[in-house]
Structures are given as structure tokens and as C-alpha cells.
Amino acid sequence: MPCEQNWFGDLISHPRIVVEAHSVDDIIRILKDPVQFPSPVRAVGSNHSTSLCGVAEGGTLIKMKMKRILNVGADTVTVEAGAEYIDIAKELERHGLQFHVNTEIGNLSAGSAACAGTKDGSMPGEYGQVGSYVIAIKLVLPNGELLEVTETGQPELMRQVRSSYGTFGIVYEVTFRVRPLTPMKVYHRTFDLDEFSHNFADLKKLNTSMMMYLFPFTNKVTIEFREYNPNARGKPHRRGWAMRNDFWAVSGPRVADLVDRFVFPRWLRYKIVDGLNALWRVILHYLVTSDYTIPPDQIIRYPPVGGVSRYTFSLFAFPENQYPDVLRAFYQFCIDYYRKTGYRMNLLCVGYAIAHDQHALLSYSYDGPVMTIDPVSTGNPGWKEFLAEFNYFCADRNGAPLLNQTWGLTREIVRRAFGERLQVIADVRRKFDPENRLLNDYFAELFA
């Protein structure tokens, strides 16, 4: 059987057959022929997920090659499901338009964005999840029939499809709501943990987008503030985001991996890592700052396969009003775990402030605004063991995960996070797919 892996390379599966879909007819043919194309059937784009959501062990893995941009309207864009986010963003920019959410991973496919979770700091007055701006979805159902779901025509079903993770049907076309391309201001400030907690209420009153860089071992928080600045004049500053993207996606992980593998003793290794993080704060403060940047410049195009600069991550979101206490506990958790096991992440952590959002039934900000903690690593030895304990740390503090971007989830963790909403998705899934054509072992466990 073929051997397939996710972008990072740490999740391996063995589907019986791997097939490319170049048209909706290809998807129909696959789903209507369970003999040649056995279950479970899963569809993937760039396969950047850090969970087992895209695994088709013993079944059929569809690689989505449908990448056309079908129509750019005044405030919408319609694309095939395999189209990558960064390519759509570049085309929108040519038309003076942009996405509402300019999420970091540019290889995100439109199909994944339509039915799975994403993350980004919410801009003022906007949401932070890409799927919240998906207004129409076309799917091939497990029996091969076609279904179109629209935000205006079937709002409740749309909320469910946005959280279906490809278990209702396979998405083949998506329409996003977009907005005019608008200049954006960006700047950074660094706090120690006490300052952050003391000023937390005032920071929220600023009404800006907040992304956080978290440094547990030096007790610091660097906040990236973003806000639209339609009155900006002159030429946009584009080098700042380019430098940030290179350090974040290429140089930083590559150097951290080399340090982790070749520098001994351990205390020296992590002294170097802390020095790299200090350099990162300098870059953010002095080079990624401007009254006029272009929002899509934040989006990063990653190579097709993770190489020497690859990195991985996980995520939990917490109620905004609990965040200062949770963050303090997390910093202590990291320190205690290092003392106990000798393990710590060799990259920093990040976090996002995300608005209250009920557009998807399994939205992690369904009950109110949240802020996240996202550990990041090159996958250094001990990473998965760390995440296993991190998951329970988060679950005990009202944390909510992403089913496609949080590693090591169990039925109990997701049930505690989503309660009856998880059961609704499981029940609707059974109606669309009574033969479990699209249900892999991962979702069978989570949906019970």
C-alpha cells in the first residue's frame, strides 16, 4: 500500500489507493465505486494538518488538484476546492480586494477552509476564522449526489458544514466574502508577564488585532498590534512582512533544529534558543513596523513538502477573561515540565485574540471571545510527550481545540470542550453518511 504523510512528516498513513481529483466528476466516480475506491475516503489539499484528520488508513486518499479561480466579484470570490489561499489572495490583490482573514499558512486549500478550523487574530469588527466568511459551499455527498449550501438559504446547515471536517461530503467549490484592499498599520510592544496581566484590560480597550509571541522561559510577551489605516499615504512597506515571514518560516526553524541536534550541553543549547528569541523581538520591534502595510503580505507560501526548515504546532483557545491566569499557569507548566523531564520547545509559542464567533458550530469562540496558546517546535525529541500533558493542562482550564490543528485529542477532551454541539455534528454526519464512507478512525473516536 502507498505510504502517505502530512506536510511536516510526522503523521504516516497507508491508504490502499491514492488518487487525484481534477474535476467534480472524478470525485463522484470515486465515491460511487467502493470496490475500486474503498472506505474511508478522505480528501486533502496541502495536508498541513497536525492531527490525524486526513488519514485514510486502508482506504482512499484523494489529492485535490482542482485549483481554478472561477470568479472574482465586487465582494466575493468563487474558487475550486484545491485552490490555495495565497494564490487566491494574490488574484484578489490584482482586483483591489483582500480576504477578511489573512491567515499565515498560505497553502491552506479552499476546501479545508470551508469545512475545517483555522486561526488568526481578529481584526477590529471582524472574525478570526476563515470559514466565517465562506458564504456558499458545493459538496459531493457520500452517495455521489451533489449538494449546494448557502449562508442565506440554509444558515443552520452552513454552520454545521463549516465544522464537518470533510465527514458530510467532499467540498469541490467555495465562495468567500471579501473586502476592499485596505492599508494596515502594524507595531509591537513587549511586556513581562506581570505587566501583561496588569495592563490586560487596557490592552483589550485598544480595539486592535492582537497576535502574541510567548516566551515562557524569559517571562515575556510580545504583542503584535494590527489595525486598518485607510488614510495611509505613500508607498506600502513590504519588506517588514517579508523579513518576518522568512525568520518565522525558514531561518528560525532551520537554526533551531541545528542547535537542538548539535549543541551540547543542554543549558547552552537553550541559552542559544533564548538568544534567537531575543533577536526575534528586536526584528519585530524595529523592522516589522509601519503605518502602511498590505494585509495579504502576512500570508506565507510554504514549500510543497516540509524540508530542513519545517516546524509543527498545536493549539488550545481559552475564554478571554481567564487568559492572564491561564497564561501565567502555562509559563509555570513549561518551567516545571522542563525541570521534570529536561524537555522544552526549541521555538517560541504564539497566541491569537479571536472574536466571539458562532458561524461554525464547533467554533472555539462560540461562547465568547477567546485567546489561544499555540506551542511551536521543530518536533524535537519529547515534543509529542509534552503535548500529551499540555492537552490535559488545557482541558482542565476550559480550553477548546481545533480538530485539525491540535495533536493528540481524545473523545473526552473534545466532549468537554464542545458538549452537545459535538453530538449535533455526529448526528448530522450519520444522516449524510450512514455507510461511513468518509469516516476514518480519528473521527470515529471523536464522534463516538
C-alpha positions as CSV (number, residue, x, y, z in Angstrom):
1,M,0.0,0.0,0.0
2,P,1.2,3.6,-0.6
3,C,2.8,5.5,2.3
4,E,1.5,9.0,2.8
5,Q,2.4,11.7,5.3
6,N,1.4,15.2,6.3
7,W,3.4,18.2,5.4
8,F,5.6,18.1,8.5
9,G,6.2,14.3,8.0
10,D,5.3,13.0,11.5
11,L,1.8,11.5,10.6
12,I,2.1,8.5,8.4
13,S,-0.8,6.6,6.9
14,H,-1.2,3.7,4.4
15,P,-4.3,4.2,2.2
16,R,-5.0,1.3,-0.2
17,I,-5.2,3.8,-3.1
18,V,-4.2,7.4,-3.7
19,V,-6.0,9.2,-6.5
20,E,-6.0,12.8,-7.8
21,A,-9.2,14.7,-8.4
22,H,-9.1,17.1,-11.3
23,S,-12.9,17.6,-11.6
24,V,-16.1,17.1,-9.8
25,D,-16.8,14.0,-12.0
26,D,-13.6,12.4,-10.6
27,I,-14.9,12.8,-7.0
28,I,-18.4,11.4,-8.0
29,R,-16.7,8.4,-9.7
30,I,-14.6,7.7,-6.6
31,L,-17.4,7.9,-4.1
32,K,-19.8,5.7,-6.2
33,D,-17.3,2.9,-6.5
34,P,-16.5,1.5,-3.1
35,V,-14.9,-1.6,-4.6
36,Q,-12.1,0.2,-6.5
37,F,-12.0,3.0,-4.0
38,P,-12.5,1.6,-0.5
39,S,-13.6,3.4,2.6
40,P,-12.6,5.5,4.4
41,V,-12.3,8.2,1.7
42,R,-10.5,11.4,2.8
43,A,-9.6,14.4,0.7
44,V,-6.6,16.6,1.3
45,G,-5.0,19.8,-0.1
46,S,-1.6,20.7,1.1
47,N,-2.0,18.4,4.1
48,H,-0.7,20.9,6.7
49,S,-2.9,19.5,9.5
50,T,-1.2,18.4,12.7
51,S,-3.9,15.9,13.6
52,L,-5.0,12.6,12.0
53,C,-8.0,14.2,10.3
54,G,-6.7,13.5,6.8
55,V,-5.6,9.9,7.3
56,A,-7.3,7.2,5.2
57,E,-5.7,4.1,6.6
58,G,-6.6,1.1,4.3
59,G,-8.9,3.4,2.3
60,T,-8.8,6.0,-0.4
61,L,-6.9,9.3,-0.2
62,I,-8.0,12.0,-2.7
63,K,-5.5,14.7,-3.6
64,M,-7.4,17.7,-4.7
65,K,-5.9,19.1,-7.9
66,M,-8.9,21.4,-8.7
67,K,-7.3,24.8,-8.3
68,R,-9.0,27.2,-10.6
69,I,-10.2,30.7,-9.5
70,L,-13.7,30.7,-11.1
71,N,-15.0,34.2,-10.5
72,V,-14.0,37.5,-8.7
73,G,-17.0,39.7,-8.0
74,A,-17.4,43.0,-6.3
75,D,-17.3,41.5,-2.8
76,T,-17.0,37.7,-3.4
77,V,-14.6,35.2,-4.9
78,T,-15.5,31.7,-6.1
79,V,-12.8,29.0,-6.4
80,E,-12.4,25.3,-6.7
81,A,-11.7,23.5,-3.5
82,G,-8.0,22.8,-4.2
83,A,-7.1,26.4,-4.8
84,E,-4.5,27.6,-2.3
85,Y,-5.2,30.6,-0.1
86,I,-2.1,32.6,-1.1
87,D,-2.9,32.2,-4.8
88,I,-6.4,33.5,-4.3
89,A,-5.1,36.4,-2.2
90,K,-2.7,37.4,-5.0
91,E,-5.5,37.4,-7.5
92,L,-7.8,39.4,-5.2
93,E,-5.0,42.0,-4.8
94,R,-4.9,42.5,-8.5
95,H,-8.6,43.4,-8.3
96,G,-8.1,45.7,-5.3
97,L,-9.6,43.2,-2.9
98,Q,-8.5,41.1,0.1
99,F,-9.6,38.3,2.4
100,H,-11.0,39.4,5.8
101,V,-8.7,36.8,7.4
102,N,-5.2,36.8,6.1
103,T,-4.1,33.6,7.8
104,E,-0.4,32.7,7.9
105,I,-0.4,29.3,6.1
106,G,-0.9,30.3,2.5
107,N,-1.1,26.7,1.4
108,L,-4.4,26.3,3.1
109,S,-6.8,24.9,0.5
110,A,-10.2,26.5,0.0
111,G,-11.9,23.2,0.7
112,S,-10.2,22.8,4.0
113,A,-11.0,26.5,4.9
114,A,-14.7,25.8,4.2
115,C,-15.2,22.8,6.5
116,A,-12.3,22.9,9.0
117,G,-11.0,25.2,11.6
118,T,-8.4,28.0,11.2
119,K,-6.9,30.7,13.4
120,D,-5.8,34.3,13.2
121,G,-6.1,37.4,15.3
122,S,-9.4,39.1,14.6
123,M,-9.2,42.5,13.0
124,P,-11.4,45.2,14.7
125,G,-15.0,44.4,13.9
126,E,-14.2,41.2,12.1
127,Y,-13.8,37.5,12.8
128,G,-10.6,35.5,13.0
129,Q,-11.7,32.2,11.4
130,V,-11.6,31.9,7.6
131,G,-14.7,29.8,7.4
132,S,-16.8,32.6,8.9
133,Y,-16.5,34.4,5.5
134,V,-17.5,31.3,3.5
135,I,-21.0,32.0,2.1
136,A,-21.5,29.1,-0.3
137,I,-20.2,25.6,-0.5
138,K,-20.7,22.8,-3.1
139,L,-20.1,19.2,-2.0
140,V,-20.2,15.7,-3.4
141,L,-22.2,13.7,-0.9
142,P,-21.0,10.1,0.0
143,N,-23.6,8.6,-2.3
144,G,-22.3,10.7,-5.3
145,E,-25.0,13.2,-5.3
146,L,-24.3,17.0,-5.4
147,L,-25.4,19.5,-2.7
148,E,-25.0,23.3,-2.6
149,V,-25.3,25.0,0.8
150,T,-25.5,28.8,1.1
151,E,-25.4,31.1,4.1
152,T,-28.7,32.8,3.2
153,G,-30.6,29.7,2.1
154,Q,-29.5,27.1,4.8
155,P,-27.9,29.1,7.6
156,E,-28.0,26.3,10.2
157,L,-26.7,23.6,7.8
158,M,-24.0,26.1,6.8
159,R,-22.9,26.4,10.4
160,Q,-22.7,22.6,10.6
161,V,-20.9,22.1,7.3
162,R,-18.2,24.7,8.4
163,S,-17.4,22.2,11.2
164,S,-17.8,19.0,9.3
165,Y,-14.1,18.4,8.5
166,G,-15.0,16.5,5.3
167,T,-17.3,14.0,7.0
168,F,-20.5,15.2,5.4
169,G,-19.2,15.3,1.8
170,I,-16.2,16.3,-0.2
171,V,-16.1,20.1,-1.0
172,Y,-15.4,20.9,-4.6
173,E,-16.3,24.6,-4.8
174,V,-16.3,27.5,-2.3
175,T,-17.4,31.1,-2.3
176,F,-15.8,33.6,0.1
177,R,-17.0,37.1,1.1
178,V,-14.1,39.5,0.6
179,R,-13.5,43.2,1.2
180,P,-11.6,46.1,-0.4
181,L,-7.8,46.0,-0.1
182,T,-7.1,48.4,2.8
183,P,-3.7,49.7,4.2
184,M,-2.9,48.2,7.6
185,K,-0.8,49.6,10.5
186,V,1.4,47.2,12.5
187,Y,3.6,47.7,15.6
188,H,4.9,45.6,18.5
189,R,5.3,46.0,22.3
190,T,6.9,43.7,24.8
191,F,5.8,43.1,28.4
192,D,6.9,40.9,31.2
193,L,4.2,38.6,32.4
194,D,3.2,40.9,35.4
195,E,2.9,43.9,33.1
196,F,0.8,42.0,30.6
197,S,-1.6,40.9,33.4
198,H,-1.8,44.3,34.9
199,N,-2.4,46.0,31.6
200,F,-4.7,43.3,30.1
201,A,-7.9,45.3,30.4
202,D,-6.4,48.4,28.9
203,L,-4.9,46.4,26.0
204,K,-8.3,45.0,25.1
205,K,-9.8,48.5,25.1
206,L,-7.4,49.4,22.3
207,N,-9.7,47.6,19.9
208,T,-6.9,46.3,17.7
209,S,-6.0,42.9,16.4
210,M,-3.6,41.1,18.8
211,M,-1.2,38.3,18.0
212,M,1.1,37.3,20.8
213,Y,4.6,35.8,20.8
214,L,5.0,34.0,24.1
215,F,8.3,33.3,25.8
216,P,7.8,31.2,28.9
217,F,11.5,30.8,29.9
218,T,12.2,34.6,29.8
219,N,8.8,35.6,31.2
220,K,8.0,37.9,28.3
221,V,5.0,38.5,26.0
222,T,5.4,40.5,22.7
223,I,2.2,41.7,21.2
224,E,1.7,42.4,17.5
225,F,-1.0,45.1,17.1
226,R,-2.7,45.4,13.7
227,E,-5.4,47.8,12.6
228,Y,-6.7,49.1,9.3
229,N,-5.4,52.5,8.4
230,P,-7.3,53.7,5.3
231,N,-5.8,57.1,5.4
232,A,-2.2,55.9,4.9
233,R,-0.2,57.7,2.3
234,G,2.9,57.0,0.2
235,K,4.1,53.5,-0.8
236,P,3.4,50.4,1.3
237,H,6.2,49.0,3.4
238,R,6.5,45.4,2.2
239,R,10.0,44.4,3.4
240,G,8.9,44.0,7.0
241,W,6.4,41.2,6.4
242,A,8.9,39.5,4.1
243,M,11.6,39.6,6.7
244,R,9.1,38.3,9.4
245,N,8.0,35.5,7.1
246,D,11.5,34.4,6.4
247,F,12.6,34.3,10.0
248,W,9.3,32.7,11.1
249,A,9.0,30.1,8.4
250,V,12.6,29.4,7.2
251,S,15.6,30.8,9.1
252,G,14.2,30.4,12.6
253,P,13.2,26.8,12.4
254,R,16.3,25.8,10.5
255,V,18.7,27.3,13.0
256,A,16.7,26.0,16.0
257,D,16.8,22.5,14.6
258,L,20.6,22.7,14.0
259,V,21.1,24.0,17.6
260,D,18.9,21.3,19.0
261,R,20.7,18.5,17.2
262,F,24.3,19.6,17.5
263,V,24.7,21.8,20.6
264,F,25.6,20.2,23.9
265,P,25.2,20.6,26.9
266,R,21.5,21.3,27.2
267,W,21.9,24.6,29.1
268,L,24.0,26.0,26.3
269,R,21.6,24.8,23.7
270,Y,18.7,26.7,25.3
271,K,20.7,29.7,26.0
272,I,21.2,30.0,22.3
273,V,17.5,29.4,21.7
274,D,16.7,32.2,24.1
275,G,19.2,34.4,22.3
276,L,17.4,33.7,19.0
277,N,14.1,34.6,20.6
278,A,15.6,37.9,21.8
279,L,16.7,38.6,18.2
280,W,13.2,37.9,17.0
281,R,11.8,40.5,19.4
282,V,14.3,43.1,18.0
283,I,13.3,42.3,14.5
284,L,9.6,42.6,15.3
285,H,10.0,45.9,17.2
286,Y,12.3,47.7,14.7
287,L,11.7,46.1,11.3
288,V,8.1,44.8,11.3
289,T,6.5,48.2,12.0
290,S,4.8,50.6,9.7
291,D,1.7,52.8,9.3
292,Y,1.2,51.3,5.8
293,T,1.5,47.6,5.1
294,I,-0.6,45.3,2.8
295,P,-2.6,42.7,4.7
296,P,-2.1,39.8,2.3
297,D,1.7,40.2,2.7
298,Q,1.3,38.3,6.0
299,I,0.4,35.1,4.1
300,I,3.3,32.7,3.7
301,R,3.9,30.3,0.8
302,Y,5.5,27.1,2.2
303,P,7.3,24.6,0.0
304,P,5.2,21.6,-1.1
305,V,6.9,19.3,1.4
306,G,8.4,20.2,4.7
307,G,12.2,20.3,4.5
308,V,15.0,21.4,6.8
309,S,13.1,24.4,7.9
310,R,9.9,22.6,8.8
311,Y,8.1,23.1,12.1
312,T,4.9,22.0,13.7
313,F,2.5,23.3,16.3
314,S,-0.7,22.7,18.4
315,L,-3.4,24.9,19.7
316,F,-6.0,25.5,22.5
317,A,-8.2,28.5,23.0
318,F,-9.3,29.9,26.3
319,P,-12.0,32.3,27.4
320,E,-10.6,35.8,27.1
321,N,-11.4,36.8,30.8
322,Q,-9.4,33.8,32.0
323,Y,-6.4,34.3,29.8
324,P,-4.0,36.2,32.1
325,D,-4.3,33.5,34.7
326,V,-4.1,30.6,32.2
327,L,-1.0,32.2,30.6
328,R,0.7,32.5,34.0
329,A,-0.1,28.9,34.7
330,F,1.2,27.8,31.3
331,Y,4.5,29.6,31.8
332,Q,4.9,27.7,35.1
333,F,3.8,24.5,33.5
334,C,6.6,24.8,30.9
335,I,9.2,25.5,33.5
336,D,8.1,22.7,35.7
337,Y,7.9,20.3,32.8
338,Y,11.5,21.2,31.8
339,R,12.8,20.6,35.3
340,K,11.0,17.3,35.5
341,T,11.8,15.9,32.1
342,G,14.6,18.0,30.6
343,Y,12.3,18.9,27.6
344,R,11.4,22.3,26.3
345,M,10.2,23.6,23.0
346,N,13.1,24.9,20.8
347,L,10.9,27.6,19.2
348,L,8.6,30.1,20.8
349,C,4.8,29.9,21.3
350,V,2.2,32.2,19.8
351,G,-1.3,33.2,20.6
352,Y,-4.2,35.0,19.0
353,A,-7.1,37.1,20.2
354,I,-10.2,35.9,18.4
355,A,-13.6,37.4,18.5
356,H,-16.9,35.8,19.6
357,D,-18.0,33.8,16.6
358,Q,-20.9,31.3,16.0
359,H,-20.6,30.9,12.3
360,A,-19.3,27.4,12.7
361,L,-21.0,25.0,15.2
362,L,-17.6,23.8,16.6
363,S,-16.1,27.3,16.7
364,Y,-13.7,27.6,19.6
365,S,-15.0,31.1,20.3
366,Y,-18.7,30.0,20.2
367,D,-19.4,31.1,23.8
368,G,-17.4,34.3,23.7
369,P,-14.1,35.9,22.7
370,V,-11.0,33.7,23.3
371,M,-7.2,33.9,23.2
372,T,-5.0,31.0,22.3
373,I,-1.8,29.3,23.3
374,D,0.0,27.6,20.4
375,P,3.2,25.8,21.2
376,V,5.6,25.6,18.3
377,S,8.5,23.2,17.7
378,T,10.7,21.6,15.1
379,G,9.4,18.3,16.5
380,N,12.5,17.9,18.7
381,P,12.6,14.7,20.8
382,G,10.0,14.8,23.6
383,W,7.5,17.1,21.6
384,K,4.6,14.6,21.5
385,E,5.0,13.6,25.1
386,F,4.9,17.3,26.0
387,L,1.8,17.9,24.0
388,A,0.1,14.9,25.7
389,E,0.4,16.6,29.1
390,F,-0.3,20.1,27.6
391,N,-3.6,18.8,26.3
392,Y,-4.8,17.9,29.8
393,F,-3.4,21.1,31.2
394,C,-5.7,23.0,28.7
395,A,-8.7,20.8,29.1
396,D,-8.7,21.4,32.9
397,R,-8.8,25.2,32.2
398,N,-11.7,25.3,29.8
399,G,-9.5,25.1,26.7
400,A,-11.1,24.4,23.3
401,P,-9.0,22.7,20.5
402,L,-9.1,22.6,16.7
403,L,-9.8,19.1,15.4
404,N,-7.4,19.6,12.6
405,Q,-4.6,21.5,14.3
406,T,-4.4,20.1,17.8
407,W,-2.5,16.9,18.2
408,G,-3.4,14.0,20.4
409,L,-7.1,14.8,21.0
410,T,-9.3,12.2,22.7
411,R,-13.1,11.9,22.8
412,E,-13.2,13.1,26.4
413,I,-11.2,16.3,25.6
414,V,-13.4,17.3,22.7
415,R,-16.6,16.4,24.6
416,R,-15.5,18.7,27.5
417,A,-14.8,21.5,25.0
418,F,-17.9,21.3,22.8
419,G,-20.5,19.4,24.7
420,E,-23.8,18.9,22.9
421,R,-22.5,20.7,19.8
422,L,-20.2,17.8,19.1
423,Q,-23.1,15.4,19.3
424,V,-25.1,17.5,16.8
425,I,-22.2,17.2,14.3
426,A,-22.0,13.5,14.9
427,D,-25.8,13.1,14.3
428,V,-25.9,15.2,11.1
429,R,-22.8,13.3,9.8
430,R,-24.7,10.0,10.2
431,K,-27.6,11.3,8.2
432,F,-25.3,12.3,5.3
433,D,-23.1,9.3,5.5
434,P,-25.0,6.3,7.0
435,E,-22.5,3.9,5.5
436,N,-19.5,5.7,7.0
437,R,-17.9,6.2,3.6
438,L,-16.0,9.3,4.8
439,L,-15.4,8.3,8.4
440,N,-11.8,7.5,9.4
441,D,-10.7,6.1,12.7
442,Y,-9.8,9.5,14.0
443,F,-13.3,11.0,13.7
444,A,-14.9,7.7,14.6
445,E,-13.3,8.0,18.0
446,L,-14.0,11.7,18.4
447,F,-17.7,11.4,17.3
448,A,-18.1,8.1,19.1
